[in-house]
Amino acid sequence: MVDISRHRDVVNPNNFNEQIHIIGVGATGSWVATILAKMGFSHLNLYDFDTVEEHNLSNQAYDKGDIGKFKVEALKKHLTNINEDAIINISNEEVDENNRFSGIVFLLTDTMASRKNIYESCIKNKINVKLLIETRMSKDQGIIYTVNPTSMIQTKYYDNTLFYTDDQAESSLCGTSITVLPTALSIASNAIWQLINYINGDDYQSEISVNYKTSQIFTQNFKKYI
């Protein structure tokens, strides 16, 4: 069991009973899962059909012994080493309209097409999904979206961010072939802080946009709209 004494006054995972789903466990998702496990969140659901490749080792939470394994299988082993009491459910199949989610969904796949398809078929207007957290990344910039998927105003705002294609990925902060570890770690941490704020009943930001090169931060907050 993870000792949570250092952060229990900030967030106590033992008092949180919602399911947590992490769709995509690559550069951002593998660190989101690792941080959550280290914080004592002990019931995680991981989804990814990719295998670990050598180039993943420099920016994802895998090591040399994981090469060739399904990412979800390798990550489950790492997470249970962190917290042996953790319940880690995994799926190495592509998420589609047949998947059912509840609670918190981190949508962290590496293409805009997959994000849009999963959001529209499995998340938007689904009353069992309490919160969607989605991130996008380029080499030195990141965006974190946090959405109540049953709020008409919040979903309308988020829908307007899904217009571009994977051909525009690098300029649009998604699916870039260049991934810098500090950027991935920072985005993962910002995403988890959104979850912490939600758990504590504090305001979360509908959008956080960060330029790490210039240290500029832009935020939008629509939490007040149901």
HUPEWO-V364659 format. One record per run of one state. SS is the DSSP state (hx for helix, st for strand, lp for the rest). FROM is the first residue (numbers start at 1). TO is the last residue. Records with the same first field share a line. If there is no record, write none. Layout:
SS: FROM-TO  FROM-TO
//
This chain:
lp: 1-12  16-19  24-28  39-42  48-50  52-53  59-63  67-69  83-86  92-102  108-111  124-128  138-140  148-151  160-165  173-180  200-206  212-215  221-226
hx: 13-15  29-38  54-58  64-66  71-82  112-123  152-159  166-172  181-199
st: 20-23  43-47  51-51  70-70  87-91  103-107  129-137  141-147  207-211  216-220
//
